[in-house]
Amino acid sequence: MIRFEGVSKEYKTKKGVITKALKNVSFSLPEKGMIFILGKSGSGKSTLLNLLGGLDKPTEGEIFVQDRSMKKFRSKDYDYYRNTYLGFVFQEFYLLETYNVYDNIALALKLQKKKRVKENVAEVLKQVGLEGLE
């Protein structure tokens, strides 16, 4: 389970202006399932996702994964966390341009140490209605 406790995030511009992107956010995510984060532009969605993915650190508060604080994570812990606990669907396509569709999906599966890559690629494409576009 992933848990935010009193998480705040502030950004400071070069001119010293402070922007409060998140203020005292607390919530828990379930063990499994899809989560959708909705809100208008500037409401802190991207900031929340960057914190959730370990791409940024909170100004205040703590984020816990299976009751372990992300403050104690090392680089390899973040790698394991990102491959095991969450996945991102970016607004922009972050694919390796020199790879085809099959190779991009296969790479993600290999990083997760999945077996039967060929079958899993086919299943992923089927789930999103793109079968045959390897």
Backbone bond lengths (Angstrom), bond angles and torsions (degrees), N, CA, C in turn:
res aa  C-N    CA-C-N  psi(-1)  N-CA   C-N-CA  omega(-1)  CA-C   N-CA-C  phi
1 M - - - 1.446 - - 1.531 109.12 -
2 I 1.309 115.55 145.85 1.466 122.32 177.79 1.520 107.73 -110.65
3 R 1.322 115.09 134.44 1.462 120.54 -175.31 1.527 111.37 -136.94
4 F 1.313 116.88 130.29 1.472 123.31 173.18 1.529 106.87 -101.17
5 E 1.322 116.82 132.79 1.462 120.74 177.48 1.522 109.65 -127.74
6 G 1.316 116.44 108.09 1.464 122.25 176.07 1.518 113.44 58.43
7 V 1.326 117.24 39.06 1.464 121.43 -174.83 1.527 111.02 -81.34
8 S 1.316 115.15 128.47 1.462 122.92 173.93 1.518 107.91 -128.16
9 K 1.320 115.23 151.04 1.458 120.31 177.37 1.517 108.74 -141.37
10 E 1.330 114.27 125.43 1.456 121.46 177.13 1.516 109.42 -121.41
11 Y 1.313 114.48 145.08 1.459 121.24 174.66 1.513 107.95 -118.07
12 K 1.317 115.83 142.89 1.456 121.30 179.60 1.520 108.80 -119.05
13 T 1.337 116.33 126.17 1.459 120.29 178.60 1.518 109.98 -77.79
14 K 1.314 115.45 170.32 1.461 120.12 178.37 1.525 111.69 -60.96
15 K 1.314 116.23 -27.77 1.463 121.12 179.34 1.522 112.35 -84.91
16 G 1.334 116.26 0.23 1.464 120.49 176.53 1.521 114.89 89.97
17 V 1.318 117.84 6.65 1.458 121.10 178.63 1.531 109.07 -77.89
18 I 1.325 115.84 128.70 1.457 120.89 -178.52 1.525 110.01 -98.49
19 T 1.338 114.26 130.70 1.457 121.20 175.61 1.518 107.92 -113.58
20 K 1.322 116.45 124.53 1.464 121.38 177.74 1.517 108.28 -91.79
21 A 1.323 115.94 103.33 1.464 121.19 -177.93 1.528 111.41 -80.99
22 L 1.323 117.17 -38.13 1.465 123.02 176.73 1.521 108.44 -137.61
23 K 1.324 115.94 144.29 1.461 119.73 -179.44 1.525 110.11 -134.84
24 N 1.320 116.22 113.18 1.458 124.05 172.78 1.535 113.14 51.59
25 V 1.327 116.14 55.17 1.462 122.01 -178.02 1.528 110.20 -91.14
26 S 1.322 115.53 128.62 1.466 121.36 177.50 1.520 108.93 -134.24
27 F 1.322 116.34 131.46 1.463 121.80 175.66 1.522 108.53 -168.71
28 S 1.326 115.47 165.33 1.465 122.31 175.49 1.516 108.34 -125.81
29 L 1.318 115.69 142.23 1.454 121.33 176.06 1.522 108.83 -102.80
30 P 1.322 117.44 146.94 1.469 119.65 178.86 1.518 111.03 -70.54
31 E 1.318 115.36 166.68 1.470 121.68 -180.00 1.520 112.06 -61.15
32 K 1.321 117.37 -39.25 1.459 121.43 -176.59 1.518 109.35 -136.65
33 G 1.328 113.77 159.39 1.455 118.98 174.58 1.505 111.88 123.38
34 M 1.317 114.00 174.50 1.456 120.55 177.65 1.517 108.62 -102.51
35 I 1.316 114.88 140.01 1.458 121.24 178.57 1.520 107.25 -120.20
36 F 1.318 116.06 133.87 1.455 120.98 176.97 1.513 108.19 -114.09
37 I 1.317 116.45 131.61 1.466 121.68 178.77 1.517 107.22 -109.95
38 L 1.305 114.78 115.95 1.457 121.06 -176.29 1.524 110.18 -117.59
39 G 1.303 116.11 151.72 1.462 121.25 175.87 1.505 110.00 164.94
40 K 1.300 114.92 163.29 1.461 118.44 -178.81 1.524 110.88 -75.62
41 S 1.303 114.93 166.93 1.459 122.21 -179.27 1.527 110.15 -56.00
42 G 1.347 114.89 132.57 1.463 119.68 178.21 1.519 114.66 85.17
43 S 1.341 117.21 7.26 1.466 119.72 -177.20 1.524 113.88 -86.21
44 G 1.363 117.59 -5.24 1.464 120.22 176.15 1.521 114.83 105.74
45 K 1.327 117.42 8.48 1.469 120.33 -178.47 1.530 112.31 -59.74
46 S 1.312 116.94 -50.39 1.471 120.24 -178.64 1.516 111.36 -65.08
47 T 1.320 116.55 -38.74 1.466 120.48 177.08 1.522 109.93 -60.90
48 L 1.324 116.62 -45.58 1.460 121.47 178.81 1.515 111.00 -59.31
49 L 1.330 116.83 -44.97 1.464 120.76 179.84 1.524 112.13 -65.83
50 N 1.325 116.94 -39.05 1.468 119.96 177.55 1.526 111.09 -63.55
51 L 1.324 117.24 -37.70 1.466 120.64 176.77 1.531 109.89 -70.15
52 L 1.311 116.63 -44.20 1.465 121.63 -179.98 1.525 111.07 -59.93
53 G 1.319 116.87 -38.37 1.463 121.16 -179.99 1.511 114.32 -83.85
54 G 1.329 117.77 -0.02 1.465 120.44 -179.49 1.512 113.03 72.87
55 L 1.337 116.77 17.02 1.457 120.83 178.74 1.525 111.54 -83.29
56 D 1.316 116.30 -15.85 1.461 123.10 179.06 1.518 107.75 -143.61
57 K 1.313 116.93 163.65 1.464 121.29 -179.01 1.532 109.60 -117.29
58 P 1.326 117.42 144.84 1.461 119.39 179.88 1.528 112.33 -68.98
59 T 1.325 115.29 150.74 1.463 121.21 173.94 1.526 108.93 -72.88
60 E 1.341 115.30 -38.49 1.468 122.52 177.77 1.521 108.60 -140.32
61 G 1.324 115.84 160.17 1.449 121.45 176.94 1.525 111.99 85.50
62 E 1.339 113.92 -176.07 1.464 119.70 -177.40 1.513 111.31 -140.95
63 I 1.330 114.14 151.08 1.455 121.86 175.09 1.528 106.63 -116.87
64 F 1.328 115.68 130.64 1.455 121.51 -177.84 1.524 110.31 -116.86
65 V 1.325 115.57 139.74 1.460 122.69 173.24 1.514 106.05 -122.05
66 Q 1.323 116.49 117.84 1.468 121.47 -175.32 1.533 110.51 49.80
67 D 1.310 116.62 45.78 1.475 125.10 178.36 1.527 114.30 65.55
68 R 1.318 117.47 13.94 1.469 121.54 175.84 1.529 108.43 -109.31
69 S 1.306 116.09 127.38 1.457 121.05 -178.91 1.524 111.33 -67.93
70 M 1.327 116.08 135.35 1.469 120.25 176.78 1.535 110.78 -66.14
71 K 1.321 117.01 -16.54 1.471 119.91 176.70 1.526 110.59 -61.63
72 K 1.332 116.82 -24.19 1.459 121.82 -178.56 1.530 113.03 -94.60
73 F 1.334 116.90 -1.19 1.468 120.48 -178.81 1.521 111.52 -69.70
74 R 1.337 114.86 140.53 1.459 122.02 169.50 1.520 107.34 -103.43
75 S 1.295 117.21 176.01 1.463 121.82 -176.96 1.530 111.73 -54.59
76 K 1.323 117.64 -45.97 1.466 120.34 -178.49 1.530 111.18 -67.65
77 D 1.345 117.79 -28.61 1.461 120.82 176.62 1.531 110.27 -66.46
78 Y 1.331 116.23 -41.43 1.465 120.28 177.54 1.523 110.68 -64.18
79 D 1.323 118.11 -40.81 1.465 121.49 178.32 1.523 110.49 -59.78
80 Y 1.318 115.85 -47.77 1.467 120.75 179.39 1.532 110.46 -62.52
81 Y 1.325 116.60 -45.10 1.458 122.40 -179.68 1.523 111.19 -58.73
82 R 1.315 117.08 -47.85 1.470 121.14 -177.88 1.526 111.94 -67.47
83 N 1.319 117.86 -29.97 1.465 121.01 179.53 1.522 112.88 -85.24
84 T 1.332 117.30 -16.56 1.452 121.02 -173.37 1.534 113.84 -111.17
85 Y 1.322 117.19 -39.72 1.461 120.12 -168.83 1.530 115.85 -104.44
86 L 1.308 119.04 -20.96 1.450 117.42 -176.85 1.508 111.30 -151.52
87 G 1.299 114.23 160.97 1.450 121.26 176.04 1.508 108.94 -140.58
88 F 1.301 116.99 148.51 1.455 122.28 -179.73 1.515 109.95 -112.34
89 V 1.305 116.25 143.32 1.450 122.18 165.70 1.523 104.00 -116.23
90 F 1.324 115.57 106.11 1.458 120.41 -175.06 1.527 111.09 -80.21
91 Q 1.327 115.88 152.47 1.463 120.65 175.50 1.519 110.46 -64.93
92 E 1.292 116.06 -38.80 1.457 121.59 175.55 1.525 106.94 -95.87
93 F 1.299 117.18 147.61 1.450 119.96 -178.75 1.523 109.74 -80.84
94 Y 1.312 115.96 115.52 1.459 121.51 177.91 1.527 108.24 -102.34
95 L 1.309 114.56 74.64 1.453 121.14 179.36 1.523 108.73 -114.29
96 L 1.299 115.88 156.56 1.454 120.02 175.36 1.526 107.14 -78.51
97 E 1.314 115.95 114.74 1.465 121.05 -173.09 1.525 113.12 -62.10
98 T 1.325 116.83 -28.85 1.466 119.46 -178.94 1.533 111.92 -81.84
99 Y 1.345 117.15 -5.94 1.461 121.92 178.19 1.528 109.52 -100.42
100 N 1.322 115.81 148.91 1.463 118.74 171.61 1.535 108.57 -83.77
101 V 1.332 116.81 -178.97 1.465 121.72 -177.71 1.532 110.56 -58.01
102 Y 1.329 115.72 -47.99 1.469 120.52 -179.17 1.529 110.98 -56.18
103 D 1.332 116.84 -49.28 1.466 121.03 -175.93 1.526 112.02 -65.76
104 N 1.340 118.78 -36.28 1.462 121.30 177.00 1.529 111.01 -63.63
105 I 1.326 116.65 -44.25 1.465 119.93 179.62 1.527 110.24 -69.87
106 A 1.318 117.03 -41.87 1.466 121.22 179.96 1.526 111.16 -60.55
107 L 1.324 116.54 -40.10 1.467 119.89 178.26 1.525 110.83 -60.15
108 A 1.322 116.76 -45.66 1.469 120.27 178.85 1.522 111.04 -60.83
109 L 1.310 117.00 -41.45 1.466 120.95 179.09 1.524 111.90 -66.94
110 K 1.328 116.88 -40.42 1.468 120.57 178.64 1.525 111.06 -64.47
111 L 1.337 116.83 -38.32 1.468 120.31 177.99 1.525 111.07 -63.98
112 Q 1.327 115.78 -26.73 1.465 120.84 177.08 1.528 112.18 -89.09
113 K 1.350 114.76 4.06 1.465 121.61 179.59 1.529 112.30 60.03
114 K 1.328 116.01 35.44 1.462 121.28 177.08 1.522 109.41 -78.73
115 K 1.316 115.56 145.79 1.457 121.53 175.84 1.521 107.63 -99.77
116 R 1.330 116.35 169.39 1.461 121.64 -179.84 1.528 110.42 55.35
117 V 1.314 115.53 51.70 1.459 121.95 -175.94 1.521 111.94 -55.74
118 K 1.337 117.52 -45.34 1.468 120.57 -177.20 1.531 111.15 -58.27
119 E 1.333 116.26 -46.44 1.464 120.59 179.59 1.530 111.00 -66.06
120 N 1.320 116.65 -39.10 1.463 120.47 -179.23 1.528 111.75 -68.51
121 V 1.326 117.57 -37.48 1.473 120.47 176.77 1.520 108.75 -61.48
122 A 1.320 116.69 -45.63 1.466 120.82 179.56 1.529 110.80 -60.20
123 E 1.322 116.87 -40.86 1.467 121.08 179.92 1.531 111.32 -66.43
124 V 1.317 117.01 -43.19 1.468 121.22 178.13 1.526 110.08 -59.60
125 L 1.317 116.81 -47.24 1.466 120.48 179.89 1.526 111.55 -63.15
126 K 1.320 116.80 -37.42 1.465 120.78 177.89 1.526 110.42 -65.05
127 Q 1.323 117.08 -42.23 1.466 121.53 -178.21 1.530 112.15 -60.67
128 V 1.321 117.09 -30.55 1.471 119.43 -178.12 1.531 112.00 -105.63
129 G 1.344 116.51 12.66 1.449 120.84 175.42 1.529 115.01 71.06
130 L 1.342 116.31 29.50 1.459 120.36 -179.12 1.527 113.00 -120.65
131 E 1.350 116.69 24.73 1.448 118.75 -179.04 1.521 110.31 -59.46
132 G 1.347 114.71 142.19 1.459 120.38 -179.46 1.522 114.06 88.96
133 L 1.335 117.18 -1.36 1.474 119.83 -178.44 1.526 112.72 -106.24
134 E 1.337 115.54 24.15 1.455 119.86 -178.94 1.506 111.34 -53.12
